[in-house]
Amino acid sequence: MLNGKLVRDKIPQIIRANGAEPEVYVADPVEYRRRLREKLKEEVAEYMEADETDAPEELADVLEVAFALAADLGVDPAQLEKIRASKAEQRGAFAERIVWTGNR
């Protein structure tokens, strides 16, 4: 596992504003993609542990990482939404709470 972790863009500024000097570097594209994937796991785990009060904040973090992963693949938020909507149109969403238990 790599040292450090991917953080939001303004975190170094926030650390400086609090009187400390952060040690940071900019990841190359390969490391960035790997760290985004790690970050997605981290944020999903935090969402899974969150109570109903904190869950929306954690879910927003998951969405931020998903948008960053999409951008890394050359897909902007509007395109991602179009893909999501197309899948929902073709296969449905999850609104009806259907649980599949197998076939007869």
C-alpha positions in Angstrom: 0.0 0.0 0.0 1.2 3.5 -0.8 2.0 6.1 1.9 -0.3 9.0 2.1 -3.8 9.4 0.7 -5.6 11.3 -1.9 -7.3 14.4 -0.5 -9.6 17.1 -1.7 -7.9 20.0 -3.6 -8.3 22.5 -0.8 -7.1 20.4 2.1 -3.5 21.7 1.9 -4.8 25.3 2.2 -7.0 24.3 5.2 -4.0 22.7 6.9 -1.9 25.9 6.3 -4.8 28.0 7.7 -4.6 25.9 10.8 -0.9 26.7 11.3 0.7 23.5 9.9 2.7 22.9 6.7 1.4 19.9 4.7 3.7 17.6 2.9 2.1 16.9 -0.5 2.9 16.0 -4.1 0.8 15.6 -7.3 0.2 12.0 -8.3 1.0 10.9 -11.9 -2.0 9.7 -13.9 -1.5 6.0 -13.1 -1.1 6.6 -9.3 -4.0 9.1 -9.4 -6.4 6.4 -10.9 -5.2 3.8 -8.3 -5.7 6.3 -5.5 -9.1 7.3 -6.7 -10.1 3.6 -6.6 -8.8 3.3 -3.1 -10.6 6.5 -2.2 -13.9 5.1 -3.5 -13.5 2.1 -1.3 -12.8 4.3 1.7 -15.8 6.6 1.0 -18.1 3.7 0.5 -16.9 2.1 3.8 -17.6 5.4 5.6 -21.0 5.6 4.0 -21.8 2.0 5.2 -20.8 2.9 8.7 -22.7 6.2 8.8 -26.0 6.8 10.6 -28.9 8.5 8.9 -27.6 11.9 10.0 -24.2 11.5 8.5 -25.1 9.3 5.5 -26.0 12.2 3.1 -22.5 13.8 3.7 -20.8 10.4 3.1 -22.9 9.7 0.0 -21.8 13.2 -1.4 -18.2 12.1 -0.9 -18.9 8.9 -2.8 -20.4 10.9 -5.6 -17.4 13.3 -5.7 -15.1 10.4 -6.1 -17.4 8.9 -8.8 -17.3 12.2 -10.7 -13.5 12.3 -10.4 -13.2 8.7 -11.7 -15.5 9.5 -14.6 -13.5 12.6 -15.4 -10.3 10.5 -15.4 -12.0 8.3 -18.0 -12.9 11.4 -20.1 -16.6 11.4 -19.0 -18.1 14.6 -17.7 -21.0 14.7 -15.1 -23.6 15.3 -17.9 -22.4 12.3 -19.8 -22.3 10.2 -16.7 -25.9 11.2 -16.0 -26.9 10.3 -19.6 -25.3 6.8 -19.2 -27.1 6.4 -15.8 -30.5 7.5 -17.3 -30.1 5.2 -20.3 -29.4 2.2 -18.0 -32.4 3.2 -15.9 -34.6 3.4 -19.0 -33.4 0.0 -20.3 -33.1 -1.9 -17.1 -34.9 0.1 -14.5 -33.6 1.8 -11.4 -33.8 0.6 -7.8 -36.9 2.6 -6.8 -39.2 -0.4 -6.5 -37.0 -2.3 -4.0 -37.1 -5.5 -6.0 -35.0 -8.4 -4.6 -34.2 -11.3 -7.0 -33.8 -14.7 -5.3 -33.2 -16.8 -8.4 -35.2 -18.5 -11.2 -37.6 -21.4 -11.2 
